[in-house]
Amino acid sequence: MAYRSEFFVFDGDKPVPAVIRNYTKEDFDQLIDIQAECFPPPFPSDLWWNREQLENHVKLFPEGALCIEADGVLAGSLTGLIVDFDPSHPQHTWEEITDSGYIRNHKPQGNTLYIVDISVRPGFRNLGLGKLLMQSMYQTVINLGLDRLLGGGRMPGYHKCAHELSAEDYLQQLIEGKKKDPVITFLLRCGRTPLCVAENYLEDEESLNYGALMEWKNPFKDMRL
């Protein structure tokens, strides 16, 4: 089912027209450029999108391939796939659960929408586009009747205090508001709640390869049954 939502975001007091829609082949070059802007070194460039990955996104799960335009400029994207997830065995790596971003393991009958990537151009981050993309994917979770949205968040601020805090303690201080992290604090603001820390989640020097698994549960499903 195609997704398209038109609205305004605000740059200060100025309304800016915006649209969230499914991305297509015509967007691929710009999507790769956005990855390069969002994940500069020391983040490994071989983890940026390539055209084969993007082809799979729009072919295998177009509902999970969203982008956002602001004032006519492609400013960000959010990509997901459906997996079967067992909360009692949460540990995994980004590579294994997303098929290294190729999503050939997408399971239409699964129970969880898993976020592969979210990216917003640095020059557009004052407009709240990332949160709007995330909310749009919550709508997809509800529309498809899934249990949850799940994903692993980088912890890029962790390397600054790893000498004094474990990854779990760092995450707890973020939850308590004692520290801020560019990614995890953003995800908390989006309504995501932490499940646990995953070791060796992603090759990421700033996060010391840790990730925080964070979910959003479908409020229309009672998973206590």
Sequence and secondary structure as in RCSB ss.txt:
>XXXX:A:sequence
MAYRSEFFVFDGDKPVPAVIRNYTKEDFDQLIDIQAECFPPPFPSDLWWNREQLENHVKLFPEGALCIEADGVLA
GSLTGLIVDFDPSHPQHTWEEITDSGYIRNHKPQGNTLYIVDISVRPGFRNLGLGKLLMQSMYQTVINLGLDRLL
GGGRMPGYHKCAHELSAEDYLQQLIEGKKKDPVITFLLRCGRTPLCVAENYLEDEESLNYGALMEWKNPFKDMRL
>XXXX:A:secstr
   EEEEEEEETTEEEEEEEEE  GGGHHHHHHHHHHHS TTS GGGS  HHHHHHHHHH GGGEEEEEETTEEE
EEEEEEEE   TTS    HHHHHGGGT TT  TT SEEEEEEEEE GGGGGGTHHHHHHHHHHHHHHHHT SEEE
EEEE TTGGGTTTT  HHHHHHHHHTTSS  TTHHHHHHTT EEEEEETT S  TTTTT EEEEEEE TT  TT 
